[in-house]
Amino acid sequence: MKPDGKKHLSRSARNTVWCLAGCAAGDLGAIAFFERAYAPDGPPRELWTVVWIVAMVSGIATSVLLETFVLWKQFGPWEAFRTAVGMSMVSMLLMEAAMNVADYGMMGKPAINLAILPVTLGVGFLAAWPYNLWRLSRHGKCCH
């Protein structure tokens, strides 16, 4: 590992955790909304694809908002937003897709289950972290 390797490992992990927090908030919020709207059985099967698409879009949106907020003081509003989008769009897509595939594989439907949530979040983290590490190691930064 290069001299900066451990620093990049740590920094990319922190960036991935922030991305995960934002993605999980939006993703889980959207799924919870559909679960409540279609209680007690959850959304009908013909809406599952819609639920996952809405969950992914919500997850990406909340991740960008969270990262923009975190970077606001450092960069100002517009540059914080550009940085949040630039540093994380690929990792957010990887994370969201992996979380939803894991959710489907374990639950068979879009649903929140606290027993599998650590696995779903772990899969999302592990799907995005290698990209974030590569980007940081290759370019010395996570964005633009």
N, C-alpha and C positions, 0 to 999 in steps of 0.2 A: 504494500500500500504506500502511496506517495506520502511525503511529509504532511500535506494538507488532508490526507485521506481520513484521519480520525475526525478532524474538524468538519470536513464535508459530510461524513457519516452522521455526525451529531446534528449539524445544521439541516441536512436534508430530512432527517427524522422529525425534527421540530416543525419544519415546513409542512411535512406530510400530516402530522398530528393536527395542525391548524386547518389544513384542507379537510381532513377527516371530520373534525368538529363541525365545520360548516356544512359539509355534504350530509353528514348524519342528521343534523338538525332539520334541514329541508326535506330530505328523503323520508325520514321517520315521521315528520310532521304531516307530509302529504298522505302517507299510508294511514296514519292515525285518523286523518280527516275522512278518508274513504271508509275506514272501518266503522267510524261513528255514524257516518251518513247512511251506511247500509247495515247497521246493527240489526240483529245480533249475529248474522252469518257472514258479514263482510260483503264486499262488492261481488256481483255476479260474475261468473267466468268470462262472459263476453266483454267485460270491462277491465280485465286484468292487464292487458297490454296498455290501455289508457292510464291505468293507475301507475304502472312502472314508468311510463314516459313522463307523466306529471311528477312522479317522485324524483326522477333523474334531473329534470329541469329545475325543480324546486331545490334539490341538493346543490346543483351547480350555482344557482342564483344566491342561495344563502352563503355558500362558501366564498363567492366573490365579494358579497357584502361584508362578511366577517373579516376577510383579509384586507379589504379596503379600509375598514374601521381600524384594524391593527396598524396599518401603514400610514394612516392619515396624518399624524403628527410629523412623521419622518419626511413625507413627500408632498403633502398637500392633497386636496381631494381628487383632482383629475389624474395626477401622476400615480396616486395610490390605487385608483381604480384600474388604470392601464397596467400597473405592475401586478395587481391581483389577477387580472385576466391573463396577462402574458406568462406569469410564472406557473399558472396552475391549470390551464384549460385541458391539456393532455392528461395530466395526472387526475383531474376531476373526472374526466370521461372514463379513464381506466378504473378509478375507484368506484364510481357509480355503477358501471357495468358489472364489475366483480361483485359488489354488494348485492345487486339485484339477482345475479345468477346464483350466488350462494343462498340467498333468501328463497329463490324458487326451488333450488335443489333440496333444501332442508324442509321447507314448508309446503311446497307445491302450489303456493299462491302468495299474493302480496299480503303479508300480515306481520304484525309485530309480536314477537315472542321473546321474552326476557332471557329464556334459557339459551337461545341461539344467537342473541344479539352480540355477545363477545366474539363469536366465530365470524359473524357477518362483518363486524367492524374490523376484525383482524385480517380478513380476506381483502377488504377494501384498502387497508393500510399497506399490506404486502403487494397488492397490485400496483399501487402508485409509487411506492418508495424507490424502487430501482430506477424508474424514470427520473424522479427528482434528484437522486444521487448522481446519475449519469449526467444530467443537465448541469448540475452544480460543478461536478468534476471536469466536465468537458469545457464549459464556458466560464467557470469561475463565478457564475451567478445563476439565479433561477429564472430570469426573465429577459425579455427583449434581446 
